[in-house]
Amino acid sequence: MMKKAKAAAVILILFCAFGFGRVPKLILDDINMESAVGYDYVNKYIIKATSVLPIYKPDKSVGNETFTASDELSKETLKKINMASSRQMVNGKLEVALYSKELAKQGIGDLIDTLQRDPSISERLFLAVTDEEAERILSKRYGDRDTGIYLSMLIEQNMDVGLVPTYNLHQFLNTYYSKLSDPFLPLIGQKGKDIHIKGIALFKGDRYVKSLRQDHQFIFKALLQKVKQGTYKLRLRNHHFIAIENIHTKHNFHVENKKNKPEITIQLKVNGIIRETMGKKTNKKAVEHIKKLMEKQLETQGTEMIRSFQKLHIDPLGLGTQVRSRVRNFQDQKWLNQYPHIKVNLKAHVDILEKGVVD
């Protein structure tokens, strides 16, 4: 009797596995795989979604096709887009998700949650805010590549050698759900027929609050991550500038818990090479002057930036996380109350490794 019961149980499990646990097959020739999606604000109840998919032509060139739909829910927009498409739309090759600035001001938490819940979407997906409607960005073609791939490459190369910190869906979710830090995203703008990384969009929770000042972008990345191939524009007197290139940075945090009110000191080390001096000679004395000037400018920019974060009650640098790992009996709410008034000291040390070929 027991053997029959066990056999029946095995048969039932196999039946359920093959009958209900099977994933529907998707044949590539029968589906459309979107490479980019964008969301725009219509009103407080409605969002507009735009999907882009690559079209591979017989001559091996690549074109784009866009679909747009509006609804209260992002999942419903996908259903509506499918109703207008001759093939099923799937997200398995999604490279980039864009959010218009107007929509980001209202909050993008629900839209991010939709991406998070879709198992076909990679956590390495790039996210970005657009300075204008996402539909306008996605409806155009750039270069000789699919728009989604082009946007992905644009963002990635600015993370590798530009002033955008490495950041994707996974990292956004980590900071979004943290009580002690706030997310940020690349800000994309359009200039003529081209698009470019315009800056960094800062968030309070899931809402866009402001963009990072252009002269703060280098120090922002340097205090978040190691810069490996950076460039810094140093301002001299009388509107003269010097380009410091091949920059490598390291930073360390030190926390003193003075009477239960932490004080943070950030040590920033910068190594670089002088490449362009607008005709100025760079002897040993001049190099020492440049070194001191750069240290002072970095400290000023970093201090201004951190104070602006404190005034807005946002912490994209994750200072709260740094303090929590170094202070006993840390209390989240106590830190959040203290954060706008915490003293943060930034100390920069610059080494000029070479003078390039200017002499």
Backbone torsions as a table, in degrees:
resi	resn	phi	psi	omega
1	MET	NA	-42.5	179.8
2	MET	-65.0	-37.6	179.5
3	LYS	-64.8	-39.6	178.4
4	LYS	-65.3	-39.6	179.5
5	ALA	-64.6	-42.0	178.7
6	LYS	-65.3	-40.7	178.4
7	ALA	-63.3	-40.5	179.2
8	ALA	-65.3	-38.0	179.1
9	ALA	-65.3	-42.0	178.9
10	VAL	-62.7	-43.8	179.2
11	ILE	-62.0	-40.4	-180.0
12	LEU	-64.8	-42.4	179.8
13	ILE	-64.2	-43.5	179.0
14	LEU	-63.9	-38.7	179.5
15	PHE	-64.0	-44.2	179.5
16	CYS	-64.9	-40.2	-177.9
17	ALA	-64.2	-44.8	-177.3
18	PHE	-83.6	-27.0	-176.7
19	GLY	-86.6	-36.5	-173.6
20	PHE	-118.1	-20.0	-175.2
21	GLY	-93.8	2.2	-178.0
22	ARG	-78.8	138.2	176.6
23	VAL	-88.5	129.6	-179.5
24	PRO	-58.5	137.7	179.1
25	LYS	-74.9	138.2	176.5
26	LEU	-118.5	114.9	179.7
27	ILE	-89.5	127.9	-172.9
28	LEU	-55.4	-36.3	-178.5
29	ASP	-72.2	-11.8	-176.1
30	ASP	-108.2	6.2	-177.4
31	ILE	-131.5	160.7	171.1
32	ASN	-111.6	125.3	-178.1
33	MET	-106.0	105.0	-177.3
34	GLU	-69.4	142.4	-178.8
35	SER	-105.6	-17.8	178.7
36	ALA	-150.9	150.1	176.2
37	VAL	-137.6	144.8	179.4
38	GLY	-133.2	148.6	-178.9
39	TYR	-125.8	135.2	179.7
40	ASP	-126.5	153.1	178.3
41	TYR	-83.4	127.6	174.1
42	VAL	-104.1	-57.8	171.0
43	ASN	-155.1	-173.8	-173.7
44	LYS	-64.8	-12.3	-179.5
45	TYR	-112.6	-21.5	-170.3
46	ILE	-119.5	137.2	170.8
47	ILE	-118.6	154.9	177.4
48	LYS	-113.8	129.1	-179.9
49	ALA	-112.8	139.4	177.5
50	THR	-124.8	125.4	178.1
51	SER	-109.7	140.4	178.7
52	VAL	-119.3	133.9	175.6
53	LEU	-132.4	143.7	-179.7
54	PRO	-76.2	143.9	175.6
55	ILE	-117.7	115.9	-178.1
56	TYR	-93.2	117.4	-174.3
57	LYS	-90.9	161.0	-179.0
58	PRO	-57.6	-30.6	-179.9
59	ASP	-83.4	11.7	177.6
60	LYS	74.7	4.8	173.2
61	SER	-80.3	164.2	-176.8
62	VAL	-119.7	129.5	174.8
63	GLY	-114.5	-177.1	179.6
64	ASN	-132.8	149.0	172.4
65	GLU	-130.3	135.2	-178.4
66	THR	-117.0	146.2	175.9
67	PHE	-128.8	140.0	-178.3
68	THR	-130.8	140.6	176.6
69	ALA	-152.1	154.7	-179.4
70	SER	-125.3	143.0	178.6
71	ASP	-169.4	175.4	176.3
72	GLU	-75.3	-30.4	-176.1
73	LEU	-116.7	140.3	-179.0
74	SER	-66.1	-34.0	178.1
75	LYS	-63.4	-35.8	179.0
76	GLU	-69.0	-32.0	177.7
77	THR	-64.4	-36.6	177.5
78	LEU	-64.1	-39.0	177.2
79	LYS	-62.2	-42.7	-179.4
80	LYS	-67.4	-37.7	176.7
81	ILE	-64.1	-39.3	177.7
82	ASN	-62.4	-32.8	179.2
83	MET	-67.8	-23.1	-179.8
84	ALA	-98.3	-3.8	-177.7
85	SER	-105.5	144.0	179.3
86	SER	-75.7	-14.1	179.0
87	ARG	-131.4	155.5	-179.9
88	GLN	-64.6	132.5	177.0
89	MET	-88.6	130.2	177.8
90	VAL	-129.3	159.7	-173.4
91	ASN	-101.4	5.4	-171.1
92	GLY	-60.0	-23.2	-178.5
93	LYS	-112.6	21.1	-178.2
94	LEU	-65.2	125.3	-177.5
95	GLU	-101.5	-37.4	-171.4
96	VAL	-143.2	141.9	170.4
97	ALA	-122.1	126.0	-177.9
98	LEU	-110.3	146.4	177.9
99	TYR	-132.4	125.8	179.2
100	SER	-65.9	151.8	-179.6
101	LYS	-59.1	-39.0	-179.5
102	GLU	-62.2	-40.7	178.0
103	LEU	-70.3	-41.6	-178.4
104	ALA	-61.4	-29.5	177.3
105	LYS	-65.6	-27.9	-179.1
106	GLN	-84.6	-21.5	-179.2
107	GLY	116.1	134.1	-177.6
108	ILE	-119.4	15.0	-176.8
109	GLY	-58.6	-45.6	-178.7
110	ASP	-64.5	-37.6	180.0
111	LEU	-69.7	-38.2	176.4
112	ILE	-65.6	-39.2	179.4
113	ASP	-61.4	-37.1	177.8
114	THR	-61.8	-42.3	177.8
115	LEU	-64.8	-41.6	-177.5
116	GLN	-62.2	-35.4	-174.9
117	ARG	-82.6	-9.3	-179.0
118	ASP	-89.4	109.9	-176.1
119	PRO	-67.2	-15.5	-179.4
120	SER	-81.9	-11.6	-176.8
121	ILE	-95.3	129.1	-179.1
122	SER	-73.3	144.4	175.7
123	GLU	-71.8	-9.1	176.3
124	ARG	-87.0	5.3	177.4
125	LEU	-56.0	135.8	176.3
126	PHE	-85.5	140.2	175.5
127	LEU	-117.8	149.6	178.1
128	ALA	-156.7	155.9	174.1
129	VAL	-102.3	140.5	178.5
130	THR	-107.4	143.0	-178.4
131	ASP	-73.7	-15.5	177.1
132	GLU	-134.5	-168.3	-179.2
133	GLU	-60.6	134.5	178.5
134	ALA	-62.6	-33.7	179.8
135	GLU	-60.0	-39.5	179.9
136	ARG	-65.9	-38.1	178.0
137	ILE	-65.5	-44.8	-173.0
138	LEU	-80.2	-17.9	-177.6
139	SER	-81.5	-4.6	-179.8
140	LYS	-109.0	159.3	178.4
141	ARG	-109.1	141.2	-177.3
142	TYR	-125.5	123.6	-179.9
143	GLY	68.2	-153.1	-177.3
144	ASP	-107.9	19.5	-177.5
145	ARG	-117.1	165.2	171.9
146	ASP	-59.5	143.2	-175.0
147	THR	-59.3	-41.6	179.7
148	GLY	-62.6	-44.8	178.0
149	ILE	-64.2	-41.8	-179.4
150	TYR	-60.8	-46.4	-179.9
151	LEU	-63.8	-40.6	178.8
152	SER	-61.9	-43.9	179.6
153	MET	-67.5	-37.9	177.8
154	LEU	-59.3	-48.2	-178.9
155	ILE	-67.2	-44.1	-175.7
156	GLU	-64.7	-42.6	-178.6
157	GLN	-70.4	-28.6	174.2
158	ASN	-72.7	-23.4	173.5
159	MET	-78.6	-36.2	-177.6
160	ASP	-72.6	-47.1	-174.1
161	VAL	-126.7	0.3	-179.2
162	GLY	-104.2	-155.4	-174.0
163	LEU	-105.3	17.3	178.0
164	VAL	-98.9	122.1	176.5
165	PRO	-63.2	149.0	177.1
166	THR	-62.9	123.7	-170.5
167	TYR	-159.9	133.5	178.8
168	ASN	-144.2	-169.7	-177.6
169	LEU	-58.1	-43.1	-179.2
170	HIS	-59.8	-47.3	-178.7
171	GLN	-70.0	-35.5	176.0
172	PHE	-60.1	-45.6	-179.1
173	LEU	-62.7	-39.2	179.4
174	ASN	-60.0	-45.7	-179.0
175	THR	-76.4	-33.8	-179.5
176	TYR	-63.3	-41.4	-178.0
177	TYR	-87.4	-5.0	177.5
178	SER	-81.6	141.9	176.0
179	LYS	-80.5	-13.6	-169.8
180	LEU	-112.2	6.5	177.5
181	SER	-151.0	164.6	-178.3
182	ASP	-128.1	148.4	-176.3
183	PRO	-78.7	169.5	172.6
184	PHE	-150.3	162.9	179.7
185	LEU	-145.5	155.1	172.0
186	PRO	-61.4	145.2	177.8
187	LEU	-109.7	119.1	-176.5
188	ILE	-102.1	133.2	177.0
189	GLY	-124.9	165.9	179.7
190	GLN	-117.1	135.1	179.6
191	LYS	-131.1	104.4	-174.8
192	GLY	66.1	-126.7	179.1
193	LYS	-89.9	-6.6	-174.6
194	ASP	-105.4	159.5	173.1
195	ILE	-116.8	154.9	-178.5
196	HIS	-152.0	163.5	173.6
197	ILE	-77.8	114.3	-175.2
198	LYS	-87.8	-25.9	-178.0
199	GLY	167.3	-152.1	-179.3
200	ILE	-122.8	129.2	176.6
201	ALA	-93.5	124.8	-177.8
202	LEU	-99.1	141.6	-176.3
203	PHE	-120.6	149.5	166.3
204	LYS	-111.7	102.8	-170.2
205	GLY	67.7	-120.7	-179.5
206	ASP	-104.7	10.6	-176.2
207	ARG	-110.9	133.2	175.1
208	TYR	-67.8	133.0	179.8
209	VAL	-116.1	-36.7	178.6
210	LYS	-169.9	169.3	174.6
211	SER	-104.6	150.2	-179.1
212	LEU	-72.1	136.8	177.4
213	ARG	-60.2	144.4	-176.1
214	GLN	-59.3	-39.4	-178.1
215	ASP	-77.3	-1.3	176.2
216	HIS	-101.9	-4.6	-171.8
217	GLN	-67.9	-39.7	179.8
218	PHE	-64.8	-48.6	-176.9
219	ILE	-67.2	-31.2	177.6
220	PHE	-61.4	-50.3	179.5
221	LYS	-65.4	-39.8	-177.3
222	ALA	-64.8	-29.4	-179.9
223	LEU	-87.6	-8.6	177.7
224	LEU	-100.0	-43.1	-172.4
225	GLN	-141.2	170.1	173.2
226	LYS	-77.3	127.2	173.0
227	VAL	-86.5	130.8	-175.5
228	LYS	-110.8	-30.3	-179.3
229	GLN	-141.2	53.6	-173.6
230	GLY	-88.6	167.9	174.9
231	THR	-131.9	139.0	-179.0
232	TYR	-131.9	133.4	179.8
233	LYS	-99.1	109.1	-177.4
234	LEU	-95.5	125.2	-179.1
235	ARG	-88.4	128.4	173.8
236	LEU	-104.2	-178.6	176.6
237	ARG	-72.5	161.3	177.4
238	ASN	59.5	35.2	174.3
239	HIS	60.9	28.9	172.7
240	HIS	-96.1	148.0	-178.2
241	PHE	-131.7	156.4	174.6
242	ILE	-128.8	135.9	176.9
243	ALA	-95.8	120.3	174.2
244	ILE	-102.7	121.4	-174.5
245	GLU	-120.8	175.6	-179.9
246	ASN	52.8	42.3	-174.6
247	ILE	-79.0	134.1	171.6
248	HIS	-120.7	136.2	-178.7
249	THR	-129.9	154.9	169.7
250	LYS	-138.4	152.3	176.7
251	HIS	-142.6	152.5	177.5
252	ASN	-136.8	144.8	178.8
253	PHE	-107.2	136.8	173.6
254	HIS	-126.7	132.7	-176.3
255	VAL	-123.6	127.8	171.9
256	GLU	-111.5	129.3	-179.4
257	ASN	-95.9	80.0	-175.8
258	LYS	-84.4	108.0	179.6
259	LYS	52.2	46.0	178.0
260	ASN	64.0	16.3	173.6
261	LYS	-124.0	100.6	-173.7
262	PRO	-60.3	146.3	171.2
263	GLU	-123.7	129.4	-172.6
264	ILE	-108.3	134.1	172.2
265	THR	-120.7	127.3	179.0
266	ILE	-111.0	121.8	175.8
267	GLN	-97.6	119.9	-179.6
268	LEU	-115.2	122.6	178.3
269	LYS	-109.4	129.7	-176.0
270	VAL	-128.1	126.8	173.2
271	ASN	-115.6	134.7	-179.0
272	GLY	-156.6	175.6	-178.7
273	ILE	-126.4	134.4	175.3
274	ILE	-78.2	123.8	-179.4
275	ARG	-113.5	-30.7	-175.2
276	GLU	-144.4	128.7	-176.6
277	THR	-128.2	16.6	178.4
278	MET	53.0	41.4	174.9
279	GLY	87.2	-2.2	-179.1
280	LYS	-80.8	140.2	175.8
281	LYS	-73.5	146.0	-178.1
282	THR	-123.8	70.8	173.7
283	ASN	-77.5	-178.3	-174.5
284	LYS	-59.7	-40.6	-179.8
285	LYS	-66.3	-40.1	179.9
286	ALA	-66.9	-38.4	178.8
287	VAL	-64.1	-40.4	178.3
288	GLU	-63.8	-39.6	177.4
289	HIS	-63.5	-43.5	179.0
290	ILE	-61.7	-42.3	179.5
291	LYS	-58.5	-50.0	-179.3
292	LYS	-65.6	-39.1	-179.3
293	LEU	-65.5	-41.1	179.5
294	MET	-66.4	-40.2	177.7
295	GLU	-59.7	-45.7	-179.3
296	LYS	-65.6	-40.6	-178.1
297	GLN	-67.6	-40.7	178.2
298	LEU	-64.3	-42.0	179.5
299	GLU	-64.9	-40.9	178.9
300	THR	-65.2	-47.4	-179.2
301	GLN	-63.0	-43.5	-179.7
302	GLY	-64.9	-41.6	179.5
303	THR	-65.7	-44.0	177.2
304	GLU	-59.3	-44.1	-177.9
305	MET	-63.9	-47.8	-178.3
306	ILE	-63.6	-39.6	177.7
307	ARG	-64.4	-35.9	177.2
308	SER	-66.3	-35.9	175.9
309	PHE	-64.7	-42.5	-178.2
310	GLN	-64.5	-38.6	178.6
311	LYS	-64.2	-33.3	-179.9
312	LEU	-88.4	-3.1	-177.9
313	HIS	59.6	39.4	174.8
314	ILE	-120.6	150.7	-177.4
315	ASP	-136.3	68.8	179.5
316	PRO	-68.4	-18.6	177.6
317	LEU	-81.5	-10.3	179.6
318	GLY	68.1	37.9	180.0
319	LEU	-63.6	-34.8	178.7
320	GLY	-61.4	-38.5	177.9
321	THR	-65.6	-39.1	178.1
322	GLN	-63.7	-41.9	-179.5
323	VAL	-68.4	-42.8	-178.5
324	ARG	-58.3	-36.0	-178.5
325	SER	-76.4	-7.0	-175.3
326	ARG	-123.2	-6.2	-175.0
327	VAL	-120.5	132.1	177.5
328	ARG	-74.8	153.8	177.2
329	ASN	53.9	39.3	-180.0
330	PHE	-67.4	135.6	178.2
331	GLN	-121.9	122.5	-175.7
332	ASP	-55.5	-51.6	-174.4
333	GLN	-66.4	-36.6	177.9
334	LYS	-63.0	-42.5	178.4
335	TRP	-63.2	-43.6	-178.6
336	LEU	-61.1	-34.6	176.6
337	ASN	-72.0	-34.0	-177.7
338	GLN	-81.2	-29.7	-168.5
339	TYR	-49.1	-46.5	-178.3
340	PRO	-61.3	-16.8	-174.8
341	HIS	-114.9	2.2	-179.0
342	ILE	-68.3	139.6	177.0
343	LYS	-85.3	126.1	179.0
344	VAL	-121.6	120.6	179.2
345	ASN	-104.9	129.9	177.7
346	LEU	-113.9	123.9	179.2
347	LYS	-119.3	117.7	-179.2
348	ALA	-105.0	139.6	174.8
349	HIS	-127.3	119.1	-175.4
350	VAL	-111.9	135.4	172.0
351	ASP	-120.0	124.4	174.3
352	ILE	-93.2	109.5	-172.7
353	LEU	-79.6	-34.4	-179.4
354	GLU	-144.5	166.6	174.8
355	LYS	-106.7	7.7	178.8
356	GLY	68.9	-139.5	-176.0
357	VAL	-126.4	36.4	-174.6
358	VAL	-89.4	-18.3	-177.2
359	ASP	-86.3	NA	NA
